[in-house]
Amino acid sequence: MNLPTERSEEDFFEVICYMISSAANLPRETKAYGPFRLIDAASRLVTVLENNGVQSTRLEVLRSKIDKMKYGVMVDVEQFNQALQDLVVDLVPLMDMPPLPQESHGSEPTPKAVGD
């Protein structure tokens, strides 16, 4: 995987900063916010990979499932916890799914914002 060096480093650095600042804030936040931060970081990481030319059906499926359920923690913590358990079960068939073959690197992928 040949990632554009400067943009890749910046994108990954942003996700790492989010994870570190999340860890620093967790002691002052409600208990349920920790799992949200982790699942949100996973979604952000998939976005960074896609923005850097990594194409994968299973990553797209995973991010879609995450993005549909992650804000549920603000509505119903028990339902959010169940959605997390369901997501773990959903990982099993995705592990057996092959990633899409890399397309030619003739054109650079269009940058997208990682944002919230």
Contacts in CASP RR format, 6 or more apart in sequence:
PFRMAT RR
TARGET T0000
AUTHOR 0000-0000-0000
METHOD contacts of the structure
MODEL  1
MNLPTERSEEDFFEVICYMISSAANLPRETKAYGPFRLIDAASRLVTVLE
NNGVQSTRLEVLRSKIDKMKYGVMVDVEQFNQALQDLVVDLVPLMDMPPL
PQESHGSEPTPKAVGD
1 54 0 8 1.000
1 102 0 8 1.000
2 105 0 8 1.000
3 52 0 8 1.000
3 53 0 8 1.000
3 54 0 8 1.000
4 52 0 8 1.000
4 108 0 8 1.000
7 51 0 8 1.000
7 52 0 8 1.000
7 111 0 8 1.000
8 48 0 8 1.000
8 52 0 8 1.000
11 48 0 8 1.000
11 51 0 8 1.000
11 52 0 8 1.000
11 114 0 8 1.000
12 48 0 8 1.000
14 44 0 8 1.000
14 48 0 8 1.000
14 114 0 8 1.000
15 41 0 8 1.000
15 44 0 8 1.000
15 45 0 8 1.000
15 48 0 8 1.000
15 114 0 8 1.000
18 40 0 8 1.000
18 41 0 8 1.000
18 44 0 8 1.000
19 37 0 8 1.000
19 41 0 8 1.000
22 34 0 8 1.000
22 37 0 8 1.000
22 38 0 8 1.000
22 41 0 8 1.000
26 33 0 8 1.000
26 34 0 8 1.000
26 37 0 8 1.000
32 73 0 8 1.000
32 77 0 8 1.000
32 80 0 8 1.000
32 81 0 8 1.000
33 73 0 8 1.000
35 73 0 8 1.000
35 80 0 8 1.000
35 81 0 8 1.000
35 84 0 8 1.000
36 70 0 8 1.000
36 71 0 8 1.000
36 73 0 8 1.000
36 80 0 8 1.000
39 66 0 8 1.000
39 69 0 8 1.000
39 70 0 8 1.000
39 84 0 8 1.000
39 87 0 8 1.000
40 66 0 8 1.000
40 70 0 8 1.000
42 62 0 8 1.000
42 63 0 8 1.000
42 66 0 8 1.000
43 63 0 8 1.000
43 66 0 8 1.000
43 67 0 8 1.000
43 70 0 8 1.000
44 114 0 8 1.000
44 115 0 8 1.000
46 59 0 8 1.000
46 60 0 8 1.000
46 62 0 8 1.000
46 63 0 8 1.000
46 66 0 8 1.000
47 63 0 8 1.000
47 112 0 8 1.000
47 114 0 8 1.000
48 114 0 8 1.000
49 56 0 8 1.000
49 59 0 8 1.000
50 59 0 8 1.000
50 60 0 8 1.000
50 109 0 8 1.000
50 112 0 8 1.000
51 109 0 8 1.000
51 111 0 8 1.000
51 112 0 8 1.000
51 114 0 8 1.000
52 109 0 8 1.000
53 109 0 8 1.000
55 99 0 8 1.000
55 100 0 8 1.000
55 102 0 8 1.000
55 103 0 8 1.000
56 99 0 8 1.000
56 100 0 8 1.000
57 97 0 8 1.000
57 99 0 8 1.000
57 100 0 8 1.000
58 94 0 8 1.000
58 97 0 8 1.000
58 99 0 8 1.000
59 99 0 8 1.000
61 94 0 8 1.000
62 90 0 8 1.000
62 91 0 8 1.000
62 94 0 8 1.000
65 87 0 8 1.000
65 90 0 8 1.000
66 87 0 8 1.000
69 80 0 8 1.000
69 83 0 8 1.000
69 84 0 8 1.000
69 87 0 8 1.000
72 79 0 8 1.000
72 80 0 8 1.000
72 83 0 8 1.000
73 80 0 8 1.000
END
